[in-house]
């Protein structure tokens, strides 16, 4: 059932044990939102656990100092920034399929999988979580402010993407006023690359392909590149931003090898192309400028399927 913020706040107030879930291959928004909610609920004296399919990327570890799970079994399960049950990842899905009580999300392509669903069209899930925490009556301290700022900065590409609104900046301003260290956070997230990630980026960019008169740029990240660079999935959530940066490109595609004959596709678009429309045709979804899906086949087959779909939108 779709609900509004007041109802979500009521549900959070009514329960005492919480299990908060992020999506697989977590980014700053799903982690920042989940952690902020975790710390806010704990401030209300509730017992809280956090779970994610994958380990937390190094660049977000500075948010986890106080993230120590309470010990209990069953709780009220809340998913943050999870657009689809399958995005929980195979392990968490096995554990929590059909048991998620509340989903807080900002993807308009959200496929309902929880008892109660709160979806708002905001740049980041953290904008919604901020409203929730305010309505819960929890005082936002530096720790919570840092978490929420991380989410908002991540999902807007540090306030550069077109999803950035007046509300996004107002939320960020408020969080900075409450102690969020914006400069330090932005340096850590946007201005720092590990050596292994820098090597991966070089390898991937060297194979960049241009299609459809330069309107589409496609880049592959293969298992071989991961091995050669020493990088891995946990540090390359920013890589899919690269193909769209090239002048004249309307659709930037990143094809990332997940398993044998299975590829994760990230689509980033410039106006007027709808990334969500492209990915929805391939069984995925997301936002108008940034979406994703998974396609099976050999690398050549996958590239052809994706490019044929992109072509329809150009
Ligand atoms: Mn998000």
Boltz pocket constraint, residues with backbone or C-beta under 6 A from the ligand:
constraints:
  - pocket:
      binder: B
      contacts: [[A, 29], [A, 30], [A, 81], [A, 106], [A, 123], [A, 124], [A, 125], [A, 155]]
      max_distance: 6.0
